[in-house]
């Protein structure tokens, strides 16, 4: 009888790890080769499975607002899309193993999103499929379908697992402050070419280009030919958008409006002013409108209009306007552009730039609105023929088509309602309205009946959801991107409260003896 071969656990581990280490070392000699990156990512992914099984929910919370785009993934999706898929996989796995996984903590919200998902899949089917250009399809636009479906999964990934009360503040900080990763692009620009490897994970190209343009033109207030958005001439620091929103939303969620302006904690007010400054320098009017609307709604919900703070803020606003109004034309041009929706005097070139941006949108909407009845029943979908898009781009270069033809054909309507009803039709619109109504109802109920320790956070989530809904309808919106924002807000609210809070039943009074 042959002797049994006995291999110790340590020998087995060494026998597996040493060849793997040699292989990885060889591949890392050429780290930028696609084959090397694929193998390294595969190995790291396999090794990280135990970590993801345990911590996929915190990672998903971080990913919601993080400006991270892994370039080695086909189509370069955002990190939150990847984590939504990963989280959904592990939740379904745990559910199949019989664990207590509750997908319907807020039934109406869950059902509305499921209905919306079915509409999205039906629209994709009747319009010839998703159309992923990366995989050889002639059509593009498939990433928007995936973004919508991942946005739905994002809600379920966030809401299914409850966050412990002692970790609520940490979860809120991670959720909102992860947007500070948007600063990486500017840090890379100042660090120089030695830091450009960060492009593998972070979208640093815009930050590098913006800082480079400002440096070559001599400062923040100069005019140039490289408007990062529409080629109009004013350099706008678009990377500051997410940073500013993340900073002021964290402060208002964590401390409330009253706590943010607490004079005994001056650092909070300084951080809020820093967020305001970043908003102004971003060069986008919509960012300042979003901030002002959020502060206004939160001011009402917190009942501050009945306190002295309202008088103090009015006085501060009046003094600021009186002092700053004569000097508005001396402000940096991105700041002037952010403020130009107000009835103030700004540089004529800035005013013209902003008016041009508004006019081409109004003209596009006039051309798009007559087509809405055509897509009420069968939505247009998000597919775009790549060859026809190329022809439109070529015609734009020659001046044969209107400046907004490319945006219109691609479905970038710069309008929330149009981005919803044209691609998804009336059924998708009804599903979204159902979702918004159910979400606001859940957030209001959690604010009213939830844990008093979470009252400030619940108040902010309700205010921010209402503001973002108004912003989506009347200011700027794109359903393929904004659904993740809505899903993130309501998903975080449901997770923090462990579901939908109900009125506490009063105990019956004891009968007299």
C-alpha positions as CSV (number, residue, x, y, z in Angstrom):
1,X,0.0,0.0,0.0
2,X,1.5,3.4,-1.0
3,X,2.2,5.8,1.7
4,X,-0.1,8.8,1.9
5,X,1.4,12.1,1.0
6,X,0.9,14.6,3.8
7,X,1.2,18.3,2.9
8,X,1.1,20.8,5.7
9,X,-1.1,23.9,5.4
10,X,2.0,26.3,5.4
11,X,3.6,24.4,2.6
12,X,0.4,24.6,0.5
13,X,0.1,28.3,1.1
14,X,3.7,28.9,0.1
15,X,3.3,26.7,-2.9
16,X,0.4,28.9,-4.1
17,X,1.6,32.3,-3.1
18,X,5.2,32.2,-4.3
19,X,4.4,31.4,-8.0
20,X,1.6,34.0,-7.8
21,X,4.0,36.6,-6.4
22,X,6.6,35.8,-9.1
23,X,3.8,36.2,-11.8
24,X,2.6,39.5,-10.4
25,X,6.2,40.8,-10.1
26,X,6.8,40.0,-13.8
27,X,3.6,41.7,-14.8
28,X,4.2,44.8,-12.7
29,X,7.5,45.4,-14.7
30,X,5.1,46.8,-17.4
31,X,2.2,48.0,-15.3
32,X,0.5,50.0,-18.0
33,X,0.0,47.1,-20.4
34,X,-3.7,46.1,-20.6
35,X,-2.9,42.4,-20.1
36,X,-0.9,43.2,-17.0
37,X,-3.6,45.4,-15.6
38,X,-6.3,42.8,-16.3
39,X,-4.4,40.0,-14.5
40,X,-3.4,42.2,-11.5
41,X,-7.0,43.4,-11.1
42,X,-8.3,39.8,-11.4
43,X,-6.0,38.6,-8.6
44,X,-6.8,41.6,-6.4
45,X,-10.5,41.1,-7.0
46,X,-10.3,37.4,-6.0
47,X,-8.3,38.2,-2.9
48,X,-10.7,41.0,-1.9
49,X,-13.9,38.8,-2.0
50,X,-13.8,38.1,1.8
51,X,-13.4,41.9,2.5
52,X,-16.3,42.8,0.1
53,X,-18.5,40.1,1.6
54,X,-18.1,41.8,5.0
55,X,-17.8,45.5,4.1
56,X,-19.6,45.9,0.8
57,X,-22.2,48.2,2.4
58,X,-19.7,50.8,3.8
59,X,-17.8,50.7,0.5
60,X,-21.1,51.4,-1.4
61,X,-21.8,54.3,0.9
62,X,-18.4,55.8,0.2
63,X,-18.7,55.1,-3.6
64,X,-22.0,57.0,-3.9
65,X,-20.4,60.4,-4.3
66,X,-16.8,59.5,-5.0
67,X,-15.3,60.8,-8.2
68,X,-13.5,57.6,-9.1
69,X,-13.6,56.0,-12.6
70,X,-11.5,52.7,-12.8
71,X,-10.2,53.0,-16.4
72,X,-9.4,49.3,-16.7
73,X,-13.1,48.4,-16.5
74,X,-14.8,48.4,-20.0
75,X,-16.7,51.6,-20.5
76,X,-15.0,53.2,-17.5
77,X,-18.0,53.3,-15.2
78,X,-18.0,55.2,-12.0
79,X,-17.1,53.4,-8.8
80,X,-20.7,53.6,-7.5
81,X,-22.0,51.6,-10.4
82,X,-19.4,48.8,-9.8
83,X,-20.2,48.7,-6.1
84,X,-23.9,48.7,-6.7
85,X,-23.5,45.5,-8.8
86,X,-21.1,44.0,-6.2
87,X,-23.5,44.8,-3.3
88,X,-26.5,43.4,-5.2
89,X,-24.6,40.2,-5.9
90,X,-23.6,39.6,-2.2
91,X,-27.1,40.6,-1.0
92,X,-28.7,38.0,-3.4
93,X,-26.1,35.5,-2.3
94,X,-26.9,36.0,1.4
95,X,-30.6,35.9,0.6
96,X,-30.2,32.6,-1.2
97,X,-28.4,31.2,1.9
98,X,-31.4,32.0,4.0
99,X,-30.1,35.0,5.9
100,X,-32.3,37.9,7.0
101,X,-32.0,40.2,4.0
102,X,-34.9,42.6,3.6
103,X,-35.2,44.2,0.1
104,X,-38.5,45.8,0.9
105,X,-37.9,48.0,3.9
106,X,-39.8,50.8,2.2
107,X,-42.3,48.8,0.0
108,X,-43.7,51.7,-2.1
109,X,-40.2,53.0,-3.0
110,X,-39.0,49.5,-3.8
111,X,-42.0,48.7,-6.0
112,X,-41.8,52.0,-7.9
113,X,-38.1,51.4,-8.7
114,X,-38.9,47.8,-9.8
115,X,-41.6,49.2,-12.1
116,X,-39.2,51.8,-13.4
117,X,-36.6,49.1,-14.1
118,X,-39.1,47.0,-16.0
119,X,-40.0,50.1,-18.1
120,X,-36.3,50.7,-18.9
121,X,-35.7,47.1,-20.0
122,X,-38.9,47.2,-22.1
123,X,-37.8,50.4,-23.8
124,X,-34.3,49.0,-24.5
125,X,-35.9,45.9,-26.0
126,X,-38.3,47.6,-28.4
127,X,-35.5,50.0,-29.5
128,X,-33.1,47.3,-30.6
129,X,-31.2,46.6,-27.4
130,X,-28.9,48.4,-25.1
131,X,-26.2,49.2,-27.6
132,X,-22.8,49.1,-26.0
133,X,-20.3,50.6,-28.4
134,X,-17.4,49.1,-26.5
135,X,-18.5,45.6,-27.4
136,X,-18.8,46.4,-31.1
137,X,-22.4,47.7,-31.3
138,X,-23.0,50.3,-34.0
139,X,-25.2,52.2,-31.5
140,X,-23.9,54.0,-28.4
141,X,-25.8,55.2,-25.3
142,X,-25.9,51.8,-23.5
143,X,-24.1,53.3,-20.6
144,X,-27.2,55.3,-19.8
145,X,-29.3,52.2,-19.6
146,X,-26.7,50.7,-17.3
147,X,-26.6,53.9,-15.2
148,X,-30.4,53.7,-14.6
149,X,-30.3,50.0,-13.7
150,X,-27.3,50.5,-11.4
151,X,-29.1,53.5,-9.8
152,X,-32.0,51.2,-9.0
153,X,-29.6,48.6,-7.5
154,X,-27.9,51.4,-5.6
155,X,-31.1,52.0,-3.7
156,X,-31.5,48.4,-2.8
157,X,-27.8,48.1,-1.9
158,X,-28.1,51.0,0.5
159,X,-31.5,50.4,2.0
160,X,-31.4,46.6,2.6
161,X,-28.9,46.8,5.4
162,X,-29.6,49.0,8.4
163,X,-26.9,51.2,9.8
164,X,-26.4,51.1,13.6
165,X,-27.4,54.3,15.4
166,X,-23.9,54.8,16.8
167,X,-22.4,54.8,13.3
168,X,-25.0,57.1,11.7
169,X,-22.8,60.2,11.9
170,X,-19.9,58.3,10.4
171,X,-22.0,57.0,7.6
172,X,-23.3,60.5,6.8
173,X,-19.7,61.8,6.7
174,X,-18.5,59.0,4.4
175,X,-21.5,59.4,2.1
176,X,-21.1,63.2,1.5
177,X,-17.4,63.8,2.0
178,X,-16.3,61.1,-0.5
179,X,-17.0,63.8,-3.1
180,X,-13.7,65.5,-2.0
181,X,-12.0,63.0,-4.2
182,X,-12.8,65.5,-6.9
183,X,-9.8,67.5,-5.7
184,X,-7.4,64.8,-6.9
185,X,-7.4,66.3,-10.4
186,X,-6.2,69.7,-9.1
187,X,-3.7,68.1,-6.8
188,X,-2.3,66.2,-9.7
189,X,-2.1,69.4,-11.8
190,X,0.0,71.1,-9.2
191,X,2.2,67.9,-8.5
192,X,3.1,67.7,-12.2
193,X,3.6,64.7,-14.6
194,X,4.9,62.5,-11.8
195,X,1.3,62.2,-10.5
196,X,-0.4,61.5,-13.8
197,X,-0.6,57.8,-13.0
198,X,-3.7,58.8,-10.9
199,X,-5.6,58.9,-14.2
200,X,-6.0,55.2,-13.9
201,X,-8.6,55.8,-11.1
202,X,-9.5,59.5,-11.0
203,X,-10.7,61.8,-13.7
204,X,-7.7,64.2,-13.5
205,X,-7.7,65.3,-17.1
206,X,-10.2,68.1,-16.6
207,X,-8.4,69.4,-13.5
208,X,-5.0,69.3,-15.3
209,X,-6.4,71.1,-18.3
210,X,-8.2,73.8,-16.3
211,X,-5.2,74.6,-14.1
212,X,-2.9,74.5,-17.1
213,X,-5.2,77.0,-19.0
214,X,-5.3,79.3,-16.0
215,X,-1.5,79.2,-15.6
216,X,-0.9,79.9,-19.2
217,X,-3.3,82.9,-19.2
218,X,-2.0,84.4,-16.0
219,X,-4.7,83.9,-13.4
220,X,-8.3,83.1,-12.4
221,X,-10.0,86.1,-13.9
222,X,-8.6,85.9,-17.5
223,X,-10.5,85.1,-20.6
224,X,-9.4,82.3,-22.9
225,X,-10.6,80.2,-25.7
226,X,-11.0,77.0,-23.8
227,X,-14.3,76.9,-22.0
228,X,-14.5,73.4,-20.7
229,X,-18.2,73.0,-21.3
230,X,-19.4,74.7,-24.5
231,X,-16.4,76.5,-26.0
232,X,-17.6,80.0,-25.1
233,X,-14.3,81.4,-23.6
234,X,-14.6,81.4,-19.8
235,X,-12.6,78.8,-18.0
236,X,-14.8,77.2,-15.4
237,X,-13.5,74.9,-12.6
238,X,-16.1,72.2,-13.0
239,X,-14.2,69.8,-10.7
240,X,-15.1,72.0,-7.8
241,X,-18.8,71.3,-8.3
242,X,-18.8,68.0,-6.5
243,X,-16.4,69.2,-3.9
244,X,-18.6,72.2,-3.0
245,X,-21.8,70.2,-2.9
246,X,-20.3,67.5,-0.8
247,X,-18.9,69.9,1.7
248,X,-22.0,72.0,2.3
249,X,-24.3,69.0,2.3
250,X,-22.2,67.3,4.9
251,X,-22.2,70.4,7.2
252,X,-26.0,70.8,6.9
253,X,-26.7,67.1,7.4
254,X,-24.4,66.7,10.3
255,X,-25.0,70.0,12.2
256,X,-28.1,71.5,10.6
257,X,-28.4,75.1,9.6
258,X,-28.5,76.3,13.1
259,X,-25.5,74.3,14.1
260,X,-23.5,75.3,11.0
261,X,-23.8,79.0,11.9
262,X,-23.2,78.4,15.6
263,X,-20.8,81.2,16.6
264,X,-19.2,79.0,19.3
265,X,-18.0,76.7,16.6
266,X,-16.6,79.1,14.0
267,X,-14.8,76.4,12.1
268,X,-18.2,75.1,10.8
269,X,-19.1,78.5,9.4
270,X,-15.6,78.8,7.8
271,X,-16.0,75.4,6.1
272,X,-19.4,76.5,4.8
273,X,-18.0,79.7,3.4
274,X,-15.2,77.6,1.8
275,X,-18.0,75.6,0.1
276,X,-19.7,78.8,-1.0
277,X,-16.4,80.0,-2.5
278,X,-15.9,76.7,-4.3
279,X,-19.4,77.0,-5.7
280,X,-18.7,80.5,-6.9
281,X,-15.4,79.6,-8.6
282,X,-17.0,76.6,-10.3
283,X,-18.6,79.0,-12.8
284,X,-22.0,77.3,-12.9
285,X,-25.1,79.2,-12.0
286,X,-27.0,76.0,-11.2
287,X,-24.6,75.1,-8.4
288,X,-25.3,78.3,-6.5
289,X,-29.1,77.9,-7.1
290,X,-28.9,74.4,-5.6
291,X,-27.1,75.7,-2.6
292,X,-29.5,78.6,-2.0
293,X,-32.6,76.4,-2.5
294,X,-31.2,73.8,0.0
295,X,-30.5,76.5,2.6
296,X,-33.9,78.0,2.0
297,X,-35.9,74.8,2.4
298,X,-33.9,73.7,5.4
299,X,-34.4,77.2,7.0
300,X,-38.2,76.6,6.8
301,X,-38.1,73.0,8.0
302,X,-35.9,73.9,11.0
303,X,-38.4,76.7,11.8
304,X,-35.6,79.3,11.9
305,X,-37.8,81.9,10.2
306,X,-39.4,82.4,13.7
307,X,-36.0,83.1,15.3
308,X,-33.5,85.9,15.5
309,X,-31.3,84.0,13.0
310,X,-33.5,85.2,10.2
311,X,-33.0,88.8,11.0
312,X,-29.2,88.2,11.4
313,X,-29.0,86.5,8.0
314,X,-31.0,89.3,6.4
315,X,-28.7,91.9,7.8
316,X,-25.6,90.0,6.7
317,X,-27.1,89.6,3.2
318,X,-27.9,93.3,3.0
319,X,-24.5,94.3,4.1
320,X,-22.8,91.9,1.7
321,X,-24.9,93.2,-1.2
322,X,-24.3,96.8,-0.3
323,X,-20.5,96.3,-0.1
324,X,-20.0,93.9,-2.9
325,X,-22.4,95.3,-5.5
326,X,-20.2,98.1,-6.8
327,X,-17.3,95.7,-7.3
328,X,-19.0,92.8,-9.1
329,X,-17.3,93.5,-12.4
330,X,-13.9,93.2,-10.7
331,X,-14.6,89.7,-9.5
332,X,-13.0,86.8,-11.3
333,X,-14.9,85.9,-14.4
334,X,-16.0,82.4,-13.2
335,X,-17.5,84.0,-10.1
336,X,-19.3,86.6,-12.2
337,X,-20.7,83.9,-14.4
338,X,-22.0,82.0,-11.3
339,X,-23.7,85.2,-10.1
340,X,-25.0,86.5,-13.4
341,X,-28.5,85.0,-12.9
342,X,-29.0,87.7,-10.2
343,X,-30.0,91.3,-11.2
344,X,-26.4,92.7,-10.9
345,X,-23.9,94.3,-13.2
346,X,-21.3,91.9,-14.6
347,X,-18.7,92.0,-17.3
348,X,-20.5,92.3,-20.7
349,X,-18.5,89.3,-22.1
350,X,-19.6,87.2,-19.1
351,X,-23.2,88.2,-19.6
352,X,-23.0,87.4,-23.3
353,X,-21.5,84.0,-22.5
354,X,-24.2,83.2,-20.0
355,X,-27.0,84.4,-22.4
356,X,-25.6,82.3,-25.2
357,X,-25.6,79.3,-22.9
358,X,-29.3,80.0,-22.1
359,X,-30.4,80.8,-25.6
360,X,-29.2,77.6,-27.3
361,X,-31.0,75.6,-24.6
362,X,-34.2,77.5,-25.2
363,X,-33.9,77.0,-28.9
364,X,-33.2,73.3,-28.5
365,X,-36.3,72.9,-26.3
366,X,-38.4,74.7,-28.9
367,X,-37.3,72.1,-31.4
368,X,-37.7,69.1,-29.0
369,X,-41.1,69.9,-27.5
370,X,-43.1,69.1,-30.7
371,X,-41.6,65.6,-30.7
372,X,-42.8,64.7,-27.3
373,X,-46.2,63.2,-28.4
374,X,-44.3,60.9,-30.8
375,X,-42.6,59.2,-27.8
376,X,-45.3,59.2,-25.2
377,X,-46.2,55.5,-25.7
378,X,-43.0,54.1,-27.1
379,X,-40.1,56.0,-25.7
380,X,-37.1,56.9,-27.9
381,X,-34.6,55.2,-25.6
382,X,-31.0,56.2,-25.2
383,X,-29.5,54.5,-28.3
384,X,-27.5,56.8,-30.6
385,X,-26.2,55.7,-34.1
386,X,-22.5,56.3,-34.0
387,X,-22.2,57.0,-37.8
388,X,-25.0,59.5,-37.7
389,X,-23.5,61.2,-34.7
390,X,-20.2,61.5,-36.6
391,X,-22.0,63.1,-39.5
392,X,-23.6,65.6,-37.2
393,X,-20.3,66.5,-35.6
394,X,-18.7,66.9,-39.0
395,X,-21.6,69.2,-40.2
396,X,-21.2,71.3,-37.0
397,X,-17.6,71.8,-37.8
398,X,-18.5,73.1,-41.2
399,X,-21.4,75.2,-39.9
400,X,-24.2,73.3,-41.7
401,X,-26.3,72.4,-38.6
402,X,-27.3,74.3,-35.5
403,X,-24.9,74.4,-32.6
404,X,-27.1,72.3,-30.4
405,X,-27.8,69.5,-32.9
406,X,-25.2,67.2,-31.4
407,X,-26.6,67.6,-27.9
408,X,-30.2,67.1,-29.1
409,X,-29.4,64.0,-31.0
410,X,-27.4,62.5,-28.1
411,X,-30.4,63.1,-25.8
412,X,-28.6,65.7,-23.7
413,X,-31.6,68.0,-23.3
414,X,-30.3,69.8,-20.2
415,X,-33.9,69.4,-18.9
416,X,-35.0,66.8,-16.4
417,X,-38.6,66.4,-17.7
418,X,-37.4,66.1,-21.3
419,X,-34.6,63.6,-20.4
420,X,-37.3,61.5,-18.8
421,X,-40.4,61.6,-21.0
422,X,-38.7,61.4,-24.4
423,X,-36.4,58.3,-23.7
424,X,-38.8,56.5,-21.4
425,X,-42.3,57.7,-22.4
426,X,-45.3,58.2,-20.3
427,X,-44.8,54.9,-18.4
428,X,-41.3,55.8,-17.3
429,X,-42.5,59.2,-16.3
430,X,-45.3,57.8,-14.2
431,X,-42.9,55.4,-12.6
432,X,-40.5,58.2,-11.7
433,X,-43.3,60.3,-10.3
434,X,-44.4,57.4,-8.2
435,X,-40.9,56.9,-6.9
436,X,-40.5,60.6,-6.0
437,X,-43.8,60.7,-4.2
438,X,-43.1,57.5,-2.2
439,X,-39.6,58.7,-1.3
440,X,-40.7,62.1,0.0
441,X,-43.4,60.3,2.0
442,X,-40.9,57.9,3.6
443,X,-38.4,60.7,4.3
444,X,-41.2,62.8,5.9
445,X,-42.4,59.9,8.0
446,X,-38.9,59.1,9.2
447,X,-38.4,62.7,10.2
448,X,-41.6,62.8,12.1
449,X,-41.5,59.4,13.8
450,X,-37.9,58.4,13.7
451,X,-35.2,58.3,16.4
452,X,-34.8,61.9,17.9
453,X,-31.0,61.4,17.6
454,X,-31.5,61.2,13.8
455,X,-33.9,64.2,13.5
456,X,-31.4,66.6,12.2
457,X,-30.1,64.2,9.6
458,X,-33.7,63.1,8.5
459,X,-34.7,66.8,8.2
460,X,-31.8,67.5,5.9
461,X,-32.4,64.4,3.7
462,X,-36.0,65.4,3.3
463,X,-35.0,69.0,2.4
464,X,-32.3,67.9,0.0
465,X,-34.6,65.4,-1.8
466,X,-37.3,68.1,-2.2
467,X,-34.7,70.6,-3.5
468,X,-33.2,68.1,-5.9
469,X,-36.7,67.3,-7.2
470,X,-37.4,71.0,-7.8
471,X,-33.9,71.4,-9.4
472,X,-34.4,68.4,-11.6
473,X,-37.8,69.7,-12.9
474,X,-37.1,73.4,-13.3
475,X,-33.4,74.0,-13.4
476,X,-31.3,71.2,-14.8
477,X,-31.5,67.5,-14.9
478,X,-30.7,64.2,-16.7
479,X,-32.5,61.1,-15.5
480,X,-29.6,58.8,-16.4
481,X,-27.4,60.6,-14.0
482,X,-29.8,62.0,-11.4
483,X,-31.6,58.8,-10.6
484,X,-28.5,57.7,-8.7
485,X,-28.7,60.9,-6.6
486,X,-32.3,60.4,-5.7
487,X,-31.7,56.7,-5.0
488,X,-28.7,57.6,-2.8
489,X,-30.6,60.1,-0.7
490,X,-33.6,57.8,0.0
491,X,-31.5,54.7,0.3
492,X,-29.3,56.3,3.0
493,X,-32.4,57.6,4.8
494,X,-34.0,54.1,4.9
495,X,-30.8,52.5,6.0
496,X,-30.2,55.0,8.8
497,X,-33.7,54.5,10.1
498,X,-33.9,50.7,9.5
499,X,-36.9,51.1,7.2
500,X,-40.0,53.3,7.5
501,X,-40.8,54.6,10.9
502,X,-44.4,54.3,12.0
503,X,-46.4,56.3,14.7
504,X,-45.8,54.9,18.1
505,X,-49.0,53.5,19.5
506,X,-49.9,54.9,22.9
507,X,-50.1,52.3,25.6
508,X,-53.6,52.1,27.2
509,X,-54.0,53.7,30.6
510,X,-54.3,51.2,33.4
511,X,-57.8,50.8,34.7
512,X,-58.4,52.1,38.2
513,X,-58.5,49.5,40.9
